[in-house]
Amino acid sequence: LIFEPATVALACRRASDEELEQIRKKAERVERIAAEGGNWPLADQEFHWAIIKASHNEYMRRLYPIINSAVDEILQISPSRQRMQDIALGDNRTILAFLLKRDEEGARCAMSIHMKHLINTLQD
């Protein structure tokens, strides 16, 4: 809740058009893999990684593997994996829409809501 919303806001400001296109492709890949019943969490991690790279924030580039490892562990034990997939797909669409508009505040809010959705699902 502290790092990812700020990072997506930076990506809105700093990403090149090519980086935004890569993020869009990563989001489409998550959708495709989820629809095929594949490893959507890995594709989702790549989507978030593309956002982090586009933020051009070295601190987040270094921190993400640690965050990612914790998320991996949670997904492995979560009984709500399907619910988390549904949340990730819907929230990714919203995050992407704000990113493509370069709407920093919208993207920040969308990412915060995404984090809260996942936290609430894990607590249920």
The first five atom37 places (N, CA, C, CB, O) and aatype in JSON, in Angstrom:
{
  "aatype": [10, 9, 13, 6, 14, 0, 16, 19, 0, 10, 0, 4, 1, 1, 0, 15, 3, 6, 6, 10, 6, 5, 9, 1, 11, 11, 0, 6, 1, 19, 6, 1, 9, 0, 0, 6, 7, 7, 2, 17, 14, 10, 0, 3, 5, 6, 13, 8, 17, 0, 9, 9, 11, 0, 15, 8, 2, 6, 18, 12, 1, 1, 10, 18, 14, 9, 9, 2, 15, 0, 19, 3, 6, 9, 10, 5, 9, 15, 14, 15, 1, 5, 1, 12, 5, 3, 9, 0, 10, 7, 3, 2, 1, 16, 9, 10, 0, 13, 10, 10, 11, 1, 3, 6, 6, 7, 0, 1, 4, 0, 12, 15, 9, 8, 12, 11, 8, 10, 9, 2, 16, 10, 5, 3],
  "atom_mask": [
    [1, 1, 1, 1, 1],
    [1, 1, 1, 1, 1],
    [1, 1, 1, 1, 1],
    [1, 1, 1, 1, 1],
    [1, 1, 1, 1, 1],
    [1, 1, 1, 1, 1],
    [1, 1, 1, 1, 1],
    [1, 1, 1, 1, 1],
    [1, 1, 1, 1, 1],
    [1, 1, 1, 1, 1],
    [1, 1, 1, 1, 1],
    [1, 1, 1, 1, 1],
    [1, 1, 1, 1, 1],
    [1, 1, 1, 1, 1],
    [1, 1, 1, 1, 1],
    [1, 1, 1, 1, 1],
    [1, 1, 1, 1, 1],
    [1, 1, 1, 1, 1],
    [1, 1, 1, 1, 1],
    [1, 1, 1, 1, 1],
    [1, 1, 1, 1, 1],
    [1, 1, 1, 1, 1],
    [1, 1, 1, 1, 1],
    [1, 1, 1, 1, 1],
    [1, 1, 1, 1, 1],
    [1, 1, 1, 1, 1],
    [1, 1, 1, 1, 1],
    [1, 1, 1, 1, 1],
    [1, 1, 1, 1, 1],
    [1, 1, 1, 1, 1],
    [1, 1, 1, 1, 1],
    [1, 1, 1, 1, 1],
    [1, 1, 1, 1, 1],
    [1, 1, 1, 1, 1],
    [1, 1, 1, 1, 1],
    [1, 1, 1, 1, 1],
    [1, 1, 1, 0, 1],
    [1, 1, 1, 0, 1],
    [1, 1, 1, 1, 1],
    [1, 1, 1, 1, 1],
    [1, 1, 1, 1, 1],
    [1, 1, 1, 1, 1],
    [1, 1, 1, 1, 1],
    [1, 1, 1, 1, 1],
    [1, 1, 1, 1, 1],
    [1, 1, 1, 1, 1],
    [1, 1, 1, 1, 1],
    [1, 1, 1, 1, 1],
    [1, 1, 1, 1, 1],
    [1, 1, 1, 1, 1],
    [1, 1, 1, 1, 1],
    [1, 1, 1, 1, 1],
    [1, 1, 1, 1, 1],
    [1, 1, 1, 1, 1],
    [1, 1, 1, 1, 1],
    [1, 1, 1, 1, 1],
    [1, 1, 1, 1, 1],
    [1, 1, 1, 1, 1],
    [1, 1, 1, 1, 1],
    [1, 1, 1, 1, 1],
    [1, 1, 1, 1, 1],
    [1, 1, 1, 1, 1],
    [1, 1, 1, 1, 1],
    [1, 1, 1, 1, 1],
    [1, 1, 1, 1, 1],
    [1, 1, 1, 1, 1],
    [1, 1, 1, 1, 1],
    [1, 1, 1, 1, 1],
    [1, 1, 1, 1, 1],
    [1, 1, 1, 1, 1],
    [1, 1, 1, 1, 1],
    [1, 1, 1, 1, 1],
    [1, 1, 1, 1, 1],
    [1, 1, 1, 1, 1],
    [1, 1, 1, 1, 1],
    [1, 1, 1, 1, 1],
    [1, 1, 1, 1, 1],
    [1, 1, 1, 1, 1],
    [1, 1, 1, 1, 1],
    [1, 1, 1, 1, 1],
    [1, 1, 1, 1, 1],
    [1, 1, 1, 1, 1],
    [1, 1, 1, 1, 1],
    [1, 1, 1, 1, 1],
    [1, 1, 1, 1, 1],
    [1, 1, 1, 1, 1],
    [1, 1, 1, 1, 1],
    [1, 1, 1, 1, 1],
    [1, 1, 1, 1, 1],
    [1, 1, 1, 0, 1],
    [1, 1, 1, 1, 1],
    [1, 1, 1, 1, 1],
    [1, 1, 1, 1, 1],
    [1, 1, 1, 1, 1],
    [1, 1, 1, 1, 1],
    [1, 1, 1, 1, 1],
    [1, 1, 1, 1, 1],
    [1, 1, 1, 1, 1],
    [1, 1, 1, 1, 1],
    [1, 1, 1, 1, 1],
    [1, 1, 1, 1, 1],
    [1, 1, 1, 1, 1],
    [1, 1, 1, 1, 1],
    [1, 1, 1, 1, 1],
    [1, 1, 1, 1, 1],
    [1, 1, 1, 0, 1],
    [1, 1, 1, 1, 1],
    [1, 1, 1, 1, 1],
    [1, 1, 1, 1, 1],
    [1, 1, 1, 1, 1],
    [1, 1, 1, 1, 1],
    [1, 1, 1, 1, 1],
    [1, 1, 1, 1, 1],
    [1, 1, 1, 1, 1],
    [1, 1, 1, 1, 1],
    [1, 1, 1, 1, 1],
    [1, 1, 1, 1, 1],
    [1, 1, 1, 1, 1],
    [1, 1, 1, 1, 1],
    [1, 1, 1, 1, 1],
    [1, 1, 1, 1, 1],
    [1, 1, 1, 1, 1],
    [1, 1, 1, 1, 1],
    [1, 1, 1, 1, 1]
  ],
  "atom_positions": [
    [[0.81, -1.2, 0.0], [0.0, 0.0, 0.0], [0.85, 1.26, 0.0], [-0.92, 0.0, 1.19], [0.38, 2.33, -0.38]],
    [[2.07, 1.15, 0.41], [2.96, 2.3, 0.44], [3.68, 2.46, -0.9], [3.99, 2.17, 1.58], [3.73, 3.56, -1.45]],
    [[4.23, 1.38, -1.41], [5.14, 1.47, -2.55], [4.47, 1.38, -3.91], [6.15, 0.4, -2.45], [4.76, 2.19, -4.79]],
    [[3.58, 0.44, -4.1], [3.04, 0.21, -5.45], [2.2, 1.39, -5.97], [2.2, -1.05, -5.46], [2.34, 1.73, -7.14]],
    [[1.34, 2.02, -5.16], [0.61, 3.17, -5.68], [1.54, 4.32, -6.11], [-0.38, 3.68, -4.63], [1.32, 4.95, -7.15]],
    [[2.56, 4.59, -5.32], [3.51, 5.64, -5.69], [4.28, 5.27, -6.95], [4.49, 5.92, -4.54], [4.58, 6.13, -7.78]],
    [[4.58, 4.01, -7.09], [5.34, 3.54, -8.26], [4.53, 3.67, -9.54], [5.76, 2.09, -8.06], [5.06, 4.1, -10.56]],
    [[3.26, 3.31, -9.5], [2.44, 3.42, -10.71], [2.24, 4.9, -11.08], [1.06, 2.73, -10.51], [2.16, 5.24, -12.26]],
    [[2.17, 5.78, -10.08], [2.07, 7.21, -10.38], [3.34, 7.7, -11.08], [1.83, 8.02, -9.07], [3.27, 8.48, -12.02]],
    [[4.5, 7.22, -10.61], [5.75, 7.57, -11.28], [5.79, 7.04, -12.71], [6.95, 7.03, -10.49], [6.29, 7.71, -13.61]],
    [[5.28, 5.84, -12.91], [5.25, 5.27, -14.25], [4.4, 6.13, -15.18], [4.71, 3.82, -14.21], [4.74, 6.29, -16.36]],
    [[3.3, 6.68, -14.68], [2.48, 7.58, -15.5], [3.3, 8.77, -15.99], [1.26, 8.08, -14.7], [3.15, 9.2, -17.13]],
    [[4.14, 9.28, -15.14], [4.93, 10.46, -15.45], [6.16, 10.13, -16.29], [5.35, 11.16, -14.18], [6.52, 10.9, -17.19]],
    [[6.82, 9.01, -16.0], [8.14, 8.75, -16.56], [8.19, 7.76, -17.73], [9.01, 8.25, -15.51], [9.17, 7.75, -18.47]],
    [[7.17, 6.96, -17.89], [7.22, 5.9, -18.9], [7.26, 6.48, -20.32], [6.01, 4.95, -18.74], [6.6, 7.48, -20.63]],
    [[8.05, 5.83, -21.14], [8.02, 6.18, -22.56], [6.77, 5.56, -23.17], [9.32, 5.67, -23.3], [6.12, 4.71, -22.56]],
    [[6.42, 6.0, -24.36], [5.28, 5.4, -25.05], [5.51, 3.91, -25.29], [5.02, 6.12, -26.4], [4.57, 3.11, -25.21]],
    [[6.75, 3.54, -25.57], [7.09, 2.13, -25.78], [6.9, 1.32, -24.5], [8.53, 1.99, -26.29], [6.43, 0.18, -24.55]],
    [[7.27, 1.9, -23.37], [7.09, 1.19, -22.1], [5.61, 1.02, -21.79], [7.78, 1.96, -20.95], [5.2, -0.03, -21.29]],
    [[4.8, 2.03, -22.07], [3.36, 1.88, -21.86], [2.79, 0.79, -22.75], [2.64, 3.22, -22.13], [1.91, 0.04, -22.34]],
    [[3.29, 0.7, -23.96], [2.85, -0.37, -24.87], [3.23, -1.74, -24.32], [3.47, -0.17, -26.28], [2.45, -2.68, -24.43]],
    [[4.42, -1.86, -23.74], [4.84, -3.12, -23.13], [3.95, -3.49, -21.94], [6.32, -3.03, -22.67], [3.6, -4.66, -21.76]],
    [[3.58, -2.5, -21.15], [2.68, -2.75, -20.02], [1.33, -3.24, -20.54], [2.51, -1.46, -19.15], [0.76, -4.18, -19.99]],
    [[0.83, -2.6, -21.59], [-0.44, -3.02, -22.18], [-0.37, -4.47, -22.66], [-0.82, -2.09, -23.35], [-1.29, -5.25, -22.44]],
    [[0.73, -4.82, -23.31], [0.9, -6.2, -23.79], [0.97, -7.18, -22.63], [2.16, -6.31, -24.65], [0.43, -8.28, -22.72]],
    [[1.63, -6.8, -21.56], [1.71, -7.67, -20.37], [0.31, -7.88, -19.77], [2.67, -7.06, -19.3], [-0.02, -8.98, -19.35]],
    [[-0.49, -6.82, -19.74], [-1.86, -6.94, -19.21], [-2.68, -7.89, -20.08], [-2.55, -5.55, -19.13], [-3.43, -8.72, -19.56]],
    [[-2.54, -7.77, -21.38], [-3.26, -8.67, -22.3], [-2.79, -10.11, -22.1], [-3.05, -8.24, -23.77], [-3.59, -11.05, -22.19]],
    [[-1.53, -10.29, -21.84], [-0.98, -11.63, -21.63], [-1.56, -12.27, -20.37], [0.57, -11.58, -21.54], [-1.89, -13.45, -20.35]],
    [[-1.7, -11.47, -19.3], [-2.32, -11.99, -18.08], [-3.72, -12.5, -18.39], [-2.36, -10.9, -16.96], [-4.1, -13.59, -17.97]],
    [[-4.48, -11.71, -19.13], [-5.85, -12.09, -19.5], [-5.86, -13.39, -20.29], [-6.52, -10.97, -20.32], [-6.64, -14.3, -20.0]],
    [[-4.99, -13.48, -21.28], [-4.94, -14.66, -22.14], [-4.57, -15.91, -21.36], [-3.94, -14.45, -23.29], [-5.21, -16.96, -21.5]],
    [[-3.54, -15.81, -20.54], [-3.07, -16.97, -19.77], [-4.13, -17.41, -18.76], [-1.75, -16.63, -19.05], [-4.34, -18.6, -18.56]],
    [[-4.79, -16.44, -18.12], [-5.84, -16.78, -17.16], [-6.99, -17.5, -17.88], [-6.37, -15.51, -16.45], [-7.53, -18.48, -17.36]],
    [[-7.36, -17.02, -19.05], [-8.44, -17.64, -19.82], [-8.1, -19.07, -20.23], [-8.76, -16.81, -21.06], [-8.97, -19.92, -20.35]],
    [[-6.8, -19.32, -20.45], [-6.34, -20.66, -20.84], [-6.1, -21.57, -19.64], [-5.07, -20.56, -21.66], [-5.76, -22.74, -19.81]],
    [[-6.26, -21.03, -18.44], [-6.03, -21.83, -17.23], [-4.55, -21.98, -16.89], [0.0, 0.0, 0.0], [-4.17, -22.9, -16.17]],
    [[-3.73, -21.09, -17.41], [-2.28, -21.16, -17.18], [-1.84, -20.44, -15.92], [0.0, 0.0, 0.0], [-2.65, -20.1, -15.06]],
    [[-0.55, -20.23, -15.83], [0.07, -19.62, -14.65], [-0.1, -18.11, -14.67], [1.58, -19.99, -14.57], [0.84, -17.37, -14.95]],
    [[-1.32, -17.66, -14.38], [-1.61, -16.23, -14.41], [-0.81, -15.45, -13.37], [-3.08, -16.01, -14.2], [-0.46, -14.3, -13.63]],
    [[-0.49, -16.02, -12.17], [0.28, -15.22, -11.22], [1.65, -14.79, -11.78], [0.48, -16.0, -9.93], [2.1, -13.67, -11.53]],
    [[2.29, -15.67, -12.52], [3.59, -15.3, -13.11], [3.39, -14.17, -14.12], [4.25, -16.53, -13.78], [4.17, -13.22, -14.14]],
    [[2.38, -14.29, -14.96], [2.1, -13.23, -15.95], [1.74, -11.92, -15.24], [0.96, -13.66, -16.91], [2.12, -10.85, -15.7]],
    [[1.01, -12.01, -14.14], [0.65, -10.82, -13.37], [1.9, -10.16, -12.78], [-0.34, -11.18, -12.25], [2.01, -8.94, -12.76]],
    [[2.81, -10.98, -12.31], [4.07, -10.43, -11.78], [4.83, -9.69, -12.87], [4.94, -11.55, -11.2], [5.44, -8.65, -12.61]],
    [[4.78, -10.22, -14.09], [5.46, -9.55, -15.2], [4.79, -8.22, -15.54], [5.47, -10.46, -16.44], [5.46, -7.25, -15.9]],
    [[3.47, -8.16, -15.41], [2.73, -6.9, -15.6], [3.21, -5.87, -14.58], [1.19, -7.13, -15.47], [3.53, -4.73, -14.94]],
    [[3.25, -6.26, -13.32], [3.68, -5.33, -12.27], [5.15, -4.96, -12.43], [3.44, -5.95, -10.88], [5.54, -3.82, -12.17]],
    [[5.97, -5.91, -12.85], [7.38, -5.63, -13.08], [7.56, -4.6, -14.2], [8.13, -6.94, -13.43], [8.42, -3.73, -14.12]],
    [[6.74, -4.7, -15.25], [6.81, -3.73, -16.35], [6.46, -2.33, -15.85], [5.86, -4.14, -17.5], [7.05, -1.34, -16.29]],
    [[5.5, -2.25, -14.94], [5.15, -0.94, -14.35], [6.33, -0.4, -13.55], [3.89, -1.06, -13.43], [6.68, 0.77, -13.65]],
    [[6.94, -1.27, -12.76], [8.08, -0.84, -11.95], [9.23, -0.37, -12.83], [8.55, -1.99, -11.04], [9.83, 0.67, -12.56]],
    [[9.53, -1.11, -13.88], [10.6, -0.69, -14.78], [10.27, 0.67, -15.41], [10.82, -1.74, -15.88], [11.15, 1.51, -15.55]],
    [[9.02, 0.87, -15.77], [8.6, 2.13, -16.4], [8.61, 3.31, -15.43], [7.22, 1.97, -17.0], [8.59, 4.46, -15.85]],
    [[8.63, 3.02, -14.14], [8.7, 4.1, -13.14], [10.11, 4.7, -13.06], [8.27, 3.58, -11.76], [10.3, 5.81, -12.56]],
    [[11.07, 3.95, -13.55], [12.49, 4.37, -13.51], [12.9, 4.72, -12.07], [12.72, 5.59, -14.44], [13.57, 5.72, -11.82]],
    [[12.48, 3.86, -11.16], [12.79, 4.03, -9.74], [13.66, 2.85, -9.31], [11.48, 4.13, -8.87], [13.18, 1.73, -9.17]],
    [[14.92, 3.12, -9.1], [15.88, 2.07, -8.76], [15.53, 1.38, -7.44], [17.29, 2.65, -8.69], [15.72, 0.18, -7.3]],
    [[15.02, 2.13, -6.49], [14.65, 1.56, -5.2], [13.6, 0.46, -5.39], [14.12, 2.65, -4.26], [13.73, -0.63, -4.83]],
    [[12.56, 0.76, -6.18], [11.51, -0.24, -6.4], [12.03, -1.41, -7.22], [10.31, 0.39, -7.09], [11.59, -2.55, -7.02]],
    [[12.93, -1.17, -8.14], [13.51, -2.27, -8.91], [14.2, -3.26, -7.99], [14.5, -1.74, -9.97], [14.17, -4.47, -8.22]],
    [[14.81, -2.76, -6.96], [15.51, -3.63, -6.0], [14.56, -4.26, -4.99], [16.58, -2.84, -5.27], [14.79, -5.39, -4.54]],
    [[13.51, -3.54, -4.63], [12.57, -4.02, -3.62], [11.59, -5.05, -4.18], [11.81, -2.85, -3.03], [11.15, -5.94, -3.45]],
    [[11.25, -4.95, -5.45], [10.21, -5.8, -6.03], [10.46, -7.3, -5.85], [10.08, -5.5, -7.49], [9.52, -8.02, -5.52]],
    [[11.68, -7.79, -6.05], [11.86, -9.24, -5.84], [11.48, -9.7, -4.43], [13.31, -9.62, -6.11], [11.0, -10.82, -4.25]],
    [[11.69, -8.86, -3.44], [11.33, -9.21, -2.07], [9.81, -9.24, -1.92], [11.96, -8.21, -1.06], [9.24, -10.18, -1.36]],
    [[9.16, -8.2, -2.43], [7.69, -8.14, -2.39], [7.11, -9.32, -3.16], [7.17, -6.79, -2.99], [6.17, -9.98, -2.7]],
    [[7.66, -9.57, -4.31], [7.18, -10.63, -5.18], [7.28, -12.01, -4.51], [7.96, -10.64, -6.48], [6.39, -12.84, -4.66]],
    [[8.35, -12.23, -3.8], [8.54, -13.5, -3.09], [7.45, -13.7, -2.04], [9.92, -13.54, -2.43], [6.92, -14.8, -1.89]],
    [[7.12, -12.64, -1.33], [6.07, -12.74, -0.31], [4.71, -13.01, -0.96], [6.01, -11.44, 0.52], [3.94, -13.83, -0.46]],
    [[4.43, -12.34, -2.06], [3.17, -12.55, -2.76], [3.08, -13.99, -3.28], [3.02, -11.56, -3.93], [2.02, -14.61, -3.2]],
    [[4.18, -14.5, -3.81], [4.22, -15.89, -4.28], [3.83, -16.86, -3.17], [5.61, -16.24, -4.8], [3.02, -17.77, -3.38]],
    [[4.4, -16.67, -2.0], [4.11, -17.55, -0.87], [2.64, -17.49, -0.49], [4.98, -17.18, 0.33], [2.02, -18.52, -0.21]],
    [[2.08, -16.3, -0.49], [0.67, -16.14, -0.14], [-0.21, -16.85, -1.16], [0.3, -14.64, -0.06], [-1.17, -17.54, -0.79]],
    [[0.1, -16.69, -2.43], [-0.71, -17.32, -3.47], [-0.66, -18.84, -3.39], [-0.25, -16.87, -4.85], [-1.64, -19.51, -3.71]],
    [[0.46, -19.39, -2.97], [0.6, -20.84, -2.88], [-0.31, -21.44, -1.82], [2.03, -21.2, -2.59], [-0.77, -22.57, -1.97]],
    [[-0.57, -20.7, -0.76], [-1.37, -21.23, 0.35], [-2.8, -20.7, 0.38], [-0.7, -20.91, 1.65], [-3.61, -21.16, 1.18]],
    [[-3.11, -19.75, -0.49], [-4.42, -19.12, -0.46], [-5.51, -20.05, -0.99], [-4.4, -17.82, -1.27], [-5.37, -20.62, -2.08]],
    [[-6.6, -20.21, -0.24], [-7.73, -20.98, -0.75], [-8.58, -20.14, -1.72], [-8.6, -21.48, 0.42], [-9.5, -20.66, -2.34]],
    [[-8.26, -18.87, -1.85], [-9.04, -17.94, -2.66], [-8.35, -17.61, -3.98], [-9.3, -16.66, -1.89], [-8.48, -16.5, -4.49]],
    [[-7.64, -18.56, -4.53], [-6.84, -18.31, -5.74], [-7.71, -17.85, -6.92], [-6.08, -19.58, -6.13], [-7.32, -16.93, -7.63]],
    [[-8.86, -18.46, -7.12], [-9.74, -18.04, -8.22], [-10.26, -16.63, -7.98], [-10.92, -19.02, -8.37], [-10.29, -15.81, -8.9]],
    [[-10.65, -16.35, -6.76], [-11.13, -14.99, -6.42], [-10.01, -13.98, -6.65], [-11.63, -14.92, -4.93], [-10.26, -12.88, -7.15]],
    [[-8.79, -14.33, -6.3], [-7.66, -13.43, -6.5], [-7.41, -13.21, -8.0], [-6.39, -13.98, -5.82], [-7.05, -12.11, -8.41]],
    [[-7.59, -14.25, -8.79], [-7.43, -14.1, -10.23], [-8.46, -13.1, -10.76], [-7.58, -15.46, -10.95], [-8.12, -12.2, -11.54]],
    [[-9.71, -13.26, -10.35], [-10.77, -12.36, -10.82], [-10.46, -10.91, -10.43], [-12.12, -12.79, -10.24], [-10.65, -9.99, -11.23]],
    [[-9.99, -10.72, -9.22], [-9.64, -9.38, -8.75], [-8.48, -8.82, -9.58], [-9.25, -9.41, -7.25], [-8.54, -7.69, -10.04]],
    [[-7.45, -9.62, -9.76], [-6.27, -9.16, -10.5], [-6.65, -8.74, -11.92], [-5.19, -10.26, -10.54], [-6.2, -7.69, -12.39]],
    [[-7.45, -9.53, -12.59], [-7.82, -9.21, -13.97], [-8.61, -7.9, -14.04], [-8.64, -10.34, -14.58], [-8.3, -7.03, -14.86]],
    [[-9.6, -7.76, -13.19], [-10.4, -6.53, -13.19], [-9.6, -5.31, -12.79], [0.0, 0.0, 0.0], [-9.69, -4.26, -13.42]],
    [[-8.82, -5.46, -11.74], [-8.03, -4.33, -11.26], [-6.94, -3.95, -12.26], [-7.4, -4.65, -9.91], [-6.66, -2.76, -12.44]],
    [[-6.33, -4.93, -12.9], [-5.3, -4.63, -13.9], [-5.86, -3.79, -15.04], [-4.7, -5.93, -14.46], [-5.2, -2.88, -15.54]],
    [[-7.1, -4.09, -15.44], [-7.74, -3.31, -16.51], [-7.87, -1.84, -16.09], [-9.13, -3.89, -16.86], [-7.6, -0.94, -16.88]],
    [[-8.27, -1.62, -14.85], [-8.44, -0.26, -14.35], [-7.1, 0.45, -14.24], [-9.15, -0.27, -12.98], [-6.96, 1.6, -14.67]],
    [[-6.11, -0.23, -13.68], [-4.77, 0.35, -13.55], [-4.24, 0.72, -14.93], [-3.8, -0.65, -12.84], [-3.72, 1.82, -15.13]],
    [[-4.37, -0.19, -15.87], [-3.88, 0.05, -17.23], [-4.57, 1.25, -17.86], [-4.07, -1.19, -18.1], [-3.92, 2.06, -18.52]],
    [[-5.87, 1.37, -17.69], [-6.61, 2.49, -18.29], [-6.06, 3.83, -17.79], [-8.12, 2.38, -17.97], [-5.88, 4.76, -18.57]],
    [[-5.81, 3.92, -16.49], [-5.26, 5.17, -15.95], [-3.82, 5.39, -16.41], [-5.32, 5.15, -14.41], [-3.42, 6.52, -16.71]],
    [[-3.05, 4.33, -16.48], [-1.67, 4.45, -16.97], [-1.64, 4.99, -18.4], [-0.95, 3.09, -16.9], [-0.88, 5.9, -18.71]],
    [[-2.46, 4.42, -19.25], [-2.46, 4.83, -20.66], [-2.91, 6.27, -20.83], [-3.35, 3.91, -21.47], [-2.54, 6.93, -21.81]],
    [[-3.7, 6.78, -19.89], [-4.11, 8.19, -19.9], [-3.08, 9.08, -19.21], [-5.48, 8.35, -19.23], [-3.18, 10.3, -19.22]],
    [[-2.08, 8.42, -18.61], [-1.06, 9.12, -17.8], [-1.71, 9.93, -16.67], [-0.21, 10.06, -18.7], [-1.29, 11.04, -16.34]],
    [[-2.73, 9.33, -16.1], [-3.47, 9.93, -14.99], [-2.86, 9.4, -13.69], [-5.01, 9.6, -15.07], [-3.21, 8.32, -13.21]],
    [[-1.95, 10.19, -13.14], [-1.2, 9.74, -11.95], [-2.11, 9.46, -10.76], [-0.18, 10.78, -11.55], [-1.98, 8.42, -10.12]],
    [[-3.03, 10.37, -10.48], [-3.88, 10.19, -9.31], [-4.82, 9.0, -9.5], [-4.69, 11.47, -9.03], [-5.05, 8.22, -8.58]],
    [[-5.37, 8.88, -10.71], [-6.24, 7.74, -10.98], [-5.5, 6.42, -10.85], [0.0, 0.0, 0.0], [-6.01, 5.47, -10.26]],
    [[-4.28, 6.37, -11.4], [-3.48, 5.14, -11.32], [-3.11, 4.83, -9.88], [-2.21, 5.28, -12.17], [-3.15, 3.67, -9.46]],
    [[-2.75, 5.86, -9.13], [-2.41, 5.67, -7.71], [-3.61, 5.09, -6.95], [-1.96, 7.02, -7.06], [-3.46, 4.14, -6.18]],
    [[-4.78, 5.66, -7.17], [-5.99, 5.16, -6.5], [-6.33, 3.74, -6.94], [-7.18, 6.09, -6.77], [-6.69, 2.9, -6.12]],
    [[-6.21, 3.48, -8.25], [-6.52, 2.14, -8.76], [-5.59, 1.09, -8.14], [-6.4, 2.11, -10.29], [-6.04, -0.01, -7.8]],
    [[-4.32, 1.42, -8.01], [-3.38, 0.47, -7.41], [-3.67, 0.3, -5.92], [-1.92, 0.95, -7.61], [-3.56, -0.82, -5.4]],
    [[-4.02, 1.36, -5.24], [-4.37, 1.25, -3.81], [-5.59, 0.35, -3.63], [-4.64, 2.64, -3.2], [-5.62, -0.5, -2.73]],
    [[-6.57, 0.54, -4.48], [-7.77, -0.3, -4.41], [-7.41, -1.75, -4.7], [-8.85, 0.2, -5.4], [-7.92, -2.67, -4.05]],
    [[-6.55, -1.97, -5.68], [-6.09, -3.33, -6.0], [-5.45, -3.98, -4.78], [-5.08, -3.29, -7.18], [-5.77, -5.13, -4.45]],
    [[-4.57, -3.27, -4.13], [-3.92, -3.82, -2.93], [-4.95, -4.13, -1.85], [-2.86, -2.83, -2.38], [-4.88, -5.19, -1.21]],
    [[-5.9, -3.23, -1.64], [-6.93, -3.46, -0.63], [-7.82, -4.65, -1.0], [-7.8, -2.2, -0.44], [-8.19, -5.44, -0.14]],
    [[-8.15, -4.78, -2.28], [-8.92, -5.95, -2.71], [-8.22, -7.24, -2.34], [-9.16, -5.91, -4.23], [-8.82, -8.15, -1.78]],
    [[-6.93, -7.31, -2.64], [-6.17, -8.53, -2.34], [-6.06, -8.77, -0.84], [-4.79, -8.44, -2.95], [-6.21, -9.9, -0.39]],
    [[-5.79, -7.73, -0.09], [-5.69, -7.86, 1.37], [-7.02, -8.35, 1.95], [-5.28, -6.5, 2.02], [-7.04, -9.27, 2.77]],
    [[-8.1, -7.75, 1.52], [-9.42, -8.15, 2.03], [-9.75, -9.59, 1.66], [-10.51, -7.22, 1.49], [-10.34, -10.32, 2.46]],
    [[-9.39, -10.01, 0.46], [-9.63, -11.39, 0.04], [-8.84, -12.37, 0.9], [-9.26, -11.57, -1.44], [-9.35, -13.43, 1.27]],
    [[-7.62, -12.01, 1.22], [-6.79, -12.88, 2.06], [-7.32, -12.96, 3.49], [-5.34, -12.39, 2.08], [-7.13, -13.97, 4.16]],
    [[-7.98, -11.91, 3.94], [-8.5, -11.9, 5.31], [-9.84, -12.6, 5.43], [-8.63, -10.48, 5.8], [-10.26, -12.95, 6.53]],
    [[-10.52, -12.81, 4.31], [-11.83, -13.48, 4.34], [-11.7, -14.95, 4.67], [-12.55, -13.33, 3.0], [-12.7, -15.66, 4.74]]
  ]
}
